[in-house]
Amino acid sequence: MKWVTRDRVHLDRVACPWLIKRFVDKDAEFVFVAWGKEDERPADAVPYALPGVELSPHDDAGSTFDKIMRKYNLKDPALDILAQVVNSGIHQSLHHGHKDEFDVPRIEGVGLGALSEGIMLITRDDHDNLDKSFLMYDAMYAYCRSVVIQHNDPSLKEMKLLDRSAEIKKRMQAAPK
């Protein structure tokens, strides 16, 4: 299936294709339209992060990432954490790091925003951005899964880093996503 959003993807509009490819549509193709030309999008593509569509850009109902999780009923505690990181990153990007009433305690969001901007600056185009960013989101998702595992077994936090990492990796490989 084709999916369409505006060009110059960043953060949420990179996290969404990762989420779609990994959990909704493994064969997804992504199309990018220029800002201001959203009405010229392909009719056979599912629109996301575009004004006026079901999976609209971030607003009071959440990020596009949140909306995709709800629409496709993605229930995964690690994805819930990743959504918080993405939302924090969006907030930090929009407000240049200034805190206000939206104070998600996720320093990871600041790092994700910085990495997302950096990848946008070193890539040729939006497809190259997605290709280079997916590994970052795979790693962030693995980190979020490790947070869930450690929350469920606090004794892991008493282990030394390398031993703890090896144990978490073993558990992640044994359990389906």
C-alpha positions in Angstrom: 0.0 0.0 0.0 1.1 3.6 -0.6 1.3 6.2 2.1 1.7 9.9 1.6 2.9 12.9 3.6 4.6 16.2 3.0 8.2 16.3 2.0 11.2 17.3 4.2 10.3 14.6 6.8 11.4 15.1 10.4 10.8 13.3 13.7 7.1 12.3 13.7 6.9 12.0 9.9 10.0 9.7 10.1 8.7 7.8 13.2 5.4 7.1 11.4 6.9 5.3 8.4 9.0 3.2 10.8 5.9 2.3 12.8 3.9 1.6 9.6 6.7 -0.7 8.1 7.3 -2.5 11.4 3.8 -3.0 12.7 1.1 -2.1 10.1 2.2 -2.6 6.5 5.6 -4.3 6.0 5.3 -3.6 2.2 4.5 0.1 2.6 5.7 2.5 0.0 6.1 6.2 0.9 5.3 9.2 -1.3 6.2 12.7 -0.5 4.4 15.8 -1.8 5.6 19.4 -1.5 4.3 21.7 1.2 1.3 23.6 -0.1 0.6 20.9 -2.7 -1.0 18.4 -0.4 -4.1 18.3 -2.7 -1.9 16.8 -5.5 -1.3 13.7 -3.5 -2.0 10.3 -5.1 -5.6 9.2 -4.6 -4.5 5.6 -4.0 -2.2 6.5 -1.0 -3.2 6.6 2.7 -2.5 10.2 3.8 -0.8 10.8 7.2 0.5 14.0 8.9 -1.5 16.1 6.4 -4.1 18.7 7.5 -7.7 17.6 7.3 -7.1 13.8 7.2 -7.8 11.1 9.8 -4.1 10.6 10.6 -3.5 14.4 10.8 -0.4 16.2 12.1 0.2 16.5 15.8 -2.6 18.5 17.6 -4.6 18.2 20.9 -5.4 14.6 19.9 -1.7 13.7 19.9 1.0 13.1 17.4 0.5 11.3 14.1 2.4 8.4 15.7 -0.2 8.3 18.5 -3.1 8.3 15.9 -1.6 5.4 14.0 -1.2 3.4 17.2 -4.8 4.0 18.0 -6.2 3.4 14.5 -4.4 0.1 14.1 -4.8 -0.9 17.8 -1.1 -1.3 18.5 -0.9 -2.4 22.1 2.7 -2.6 23.2 4.2 -1.0 26.3 7.5 -0.4 24.5 5.6 1.5 21.7 3.8 3.5 24.4 7.2 4.6 25.8 8.5 5.3 22.2 5.4 7.5 21.6 6.2 9.5 24.7 9.8 10.0 23.4 8.5 11.0 20.0 6.0 13.4 21.6 8.7 14.9 23.8 11.0 15.3 20.7 8.2 17.1 18.8 7.7 19.4 21.7 11.4 20.1 22.1 11.8 20.8 18.3 8.8 23.1 18.2 9.8 25.0 21.3 13.6 24.9 20.9 14.1 23.1 24.1 12.1 25.6 26.3 9.9 23.9 28.8 6.4 25.0 29.5 3.2 23.2 30.5 4.1 20.1 28.4 6.8 18.6 30.6 7.3 15.0 29.6 10.3 13.8 31.6 11.9 12.1 28.6 15.4 13.4 27.9 15.5 10.8 25.2 13.1 13.0 23.2 15.7 15.8 23.1 18.3 13.4 21.7 15.8 11.9 19.2 15.0 15.4 18.0 18.6 16.3 17.6 19.4 13.0 15.8 16.4 13.5 13.5 17.4 17.0 12.6 21.0 15.8 12.0 19.9 13.0 9.7 17.7 15.3 7.8 20.7 17.6 7.2 23.0 14.8 5.9 20.6 12.9 3.6 19.9 13.4 -0.1 16.1 13.2 0.1 13.2 11.9 2.1 13.7 8.3 1.1 17.4 8.4 2.1 16.3 10.0 5.4 13.9 7.1 6.1 16.6 4.5 5.1 19.1 6.1 7.5 16.6 6.8 10.3 15.0 3.4 10.6 18.0 1.9 12.4 17.8 4.7 14.9 14.1 3.9 15.5 14.9 0.2 15.7 17.5 1.0 18.4 15.1 3.3 20.3 12.4 0.6 20.2 14.9 -1.9 21.6 15.8 0.6 24.3 12.1 1.0 25.1 11.6 -2.8 25.3 14.5 -2.9 27.7 12.9 -0.3 29.9 9.7 -2.5 30.1 11.7 -5.6 30.9 13.6 -3.8 33.7 10.4 -2.4 35.0 8.9 -5.9 35.2 12.1 -7.3 36.8 13.7 -4.6 39.0 16.5 -7.0 40.0 18.1 -6.5 36.6 19.0 -2.9 37.7 21.3 -4.4 40.3 23.4 -6.1 37.6 26.5 -4.6 36.0 25.8 -2.9 32.7 27.3 -5.5 30.4 25.7 -8.4 32.3 22.4 -6.6 32.4 22.5 -5.8 28.7 23.3 -9.5 27.9 20.4 -10.7 30.0 18.0 -8.2 28.5 19.1 -9.1 25.0 18.5 -12.8 25.7 15.0 -12.0 27.0 14.2 -9.9 24.0 15.3 -12.6 21.6 13.2 -15.2 23.4 10.1 -13.1 23.5 8.1 -11.9 20.4 7.7 -8.2 19.9 
